[in-house]
Amino acid sequence: MDPYASYIRRYKAKTGKSKRFYLKAEKLFPGGISHNIRYFEPYPIFANAARGKSIFDVDGNKYTDYWMGHWALILGHSPPPVASALSKQIKHGTLYGVANDLSVELAEAIQKIMPRAEMMRFSSTGSEATMYAVRLARAKTGRRVIAKAIGGWHGFNTTLMQTVNFPFEVEEGPGLVQDEGQYVESVPFNDLEASLKVLETIKDDLACVIIEPVLGGAGCIPPAKGYLEGLQQFCKKNGALFILDEIVTGFRLSLHGAQATYRLEPDLFTLGKICGGGMPIGVVCGDKDIMSLADPVSIRNKEARCAIGGGTFSANPATMAAGLATLDFLRKNEHKVYGKVDRLGNMARQGLAKIFADAKIPCSVTGTNSIFLTHFVKDDISAIENATDVATSDRGKLIKYHLALMAEHNIFFLPTKMAAVSYMHDESDIRKMLSATDKIVSSGLFKIK
Ligand SMILES: Cc1ncc(COP(=O)(O)O)c(C=O)c1O
């Protein structure tokens, strides 16, 4: 039997209840899901619990989780200090809808870790935070054009929903007005010369460059040496803002984010995911001068004020409590946490690369620190440097590999998506994942076209 057909058969045999939920869900949600990337073939597992490094589905299967809540859960699922802070808070209210003490405490904690956050605003999602960041940039500079990377993902806000999916030069689809993109330009990630050429043509109307330090959704691609610095330099020289989207990399690449790792000085940056402790959050932060443009108290004239900052659930006390407990733990255990997750990330990258190299399967394992992703490269692509390299690699093989890990070995990667290691994982988990990969290679899965 074709090995993939056999993995699918095993997957279906153990996920009957998930299938029943999916049949209901597809009548309720377009595509049966509430986030596009959560669908995978033949149908996704439906989870009903998660603890530490594990996620459980409705059929009672327990998986070692490398998706970790869209990479938000660096301390694992419901880590005790966060669970305890949350359960205490829930007794005292989940949504005050007014200013609250915990929001001040979380903002101070963020500022201590990332001093460039002179001022900030909390939102409930990263998509809001990036939307606010680019609006602030337009307000500050009086210019219109926003530059982003080809394949760069900043959430589902309309402004930044450009050149996200391959083929990148084609419109993202109906529902977005065709002209919506006329004030958004895209630059090729990791090609500084070509990026600067594009920026040069729009510099007089360039409000900002917004960029992920490591391309995340587009394939877990670290920046080439000097690339981000070059963009930052161009922005400073030409009166545009340099905005770093640290929604994934903040508190992940290091406690102090990618801005510390790569020694960057963004005018604004966005945070999310980890600093919400598993609860919904987005943060736009940066220079006081820029953030102050949104001050509704001292800027009475609506024409002079940048309209950002709404959200019924923004700065809700449950998120604030979970975020505070998370940052408190990370700060007190910085070396232990980052030492461990980085070591495990390296072990995964090196181990996977060796297995595929030994088996002569053309492959590139990308990532840095505690995030990684395997790409089955085509013969003419030796290294993965940008979103096009990812999109044109063999995604079919990756889907099959990730499904095989789930079906046979109870290891969960969201198919085709970057993986994240948490503080709850240990070396034996990585060894199991590598040995499972070895077995999948031996099953002949990668030999099928
Ligand atoms: C780099 C980056 N920016 C923004 C977002 C959007 O955040 P959210 O999904 O919380 O809206 C994401 C989500 O994955 C992201 O990876």
The ligand as an SDF file (V2000), in Angstrom:
LIG
                    3D

 16 16  0  0  0  0  0  0  0  0999 V2000
    4.2100   38.4120   12.6330 C   0  0  0  0  0  0  0  0  0  0  0  0
    2.7440   38.4400   12.9170 C   0  0  0  0  0  0  0  0  0  0  0  0
    2.1170   39.6330   12.9730 N   0  0  0  0  0  0  0  0  0  0  0  0
    0.8060   39.7110   13.2430 C   0  0  0  0  0  0  0  0  0  0  0  0
    0.0430   38.5790   13.4670 C   0  0  0  0  0  0  0  0  0  0  0  0
   -1.4190   38.6980   13.7540 C   0  0  0  0  0  0  0  0  0  0  0  0
   -1.6860   38.4270   15.0860 O   0  0  0  0  0  0  0  0  0  0  0  0
   -3.1480   37.9080   15.5040 P   0  0  0  0  0  0  0  0  0  0  0  0
   -3.3020   36.5490   14.8900 O   0  0  0  0  0  0  0  0  0  0  0  0
   -3.1070   37.9120   16.9900 O   0  0  0  0  0  0  0  0  0  0  0  0
   -4.1220   38.8860   14.9550 O   0  0  0  0  0  0  0  0  0  0  0  0
    0.6620   37.3250   13.4340 C   0  0  0  0  0  0  0  0  0  0  0  0
   -0.1140   36.0990   13.6820 C   0  0  0  0  0  0  0  0  0  0  0  0
    0.3360   34.9970   13.5290 O   0  0  0  0  0  0  0  0  0  0  0  0
    2.0370   37.2500   13.1340 C   0  0  0  0  0  0  0  0  0  0  0  0
    2.6700   36.0740   13.0420 O   0  0  0  0  0  0  0  0  0  0  0  0
  1  2  1  0
  2  3  1  0
  2 15  2  0
  3  4  2  0
  4  5  1  0
  5  6  1  0
  5 12  2  0
  6  7  1  0
  7  8  1  0
  8  9  2  0
  8 10  1  0
  8 11  1  0
 12 13  1  0
 12 15  1  0
 13 14  2  0
 15 16  1  0
M  END
$$$$
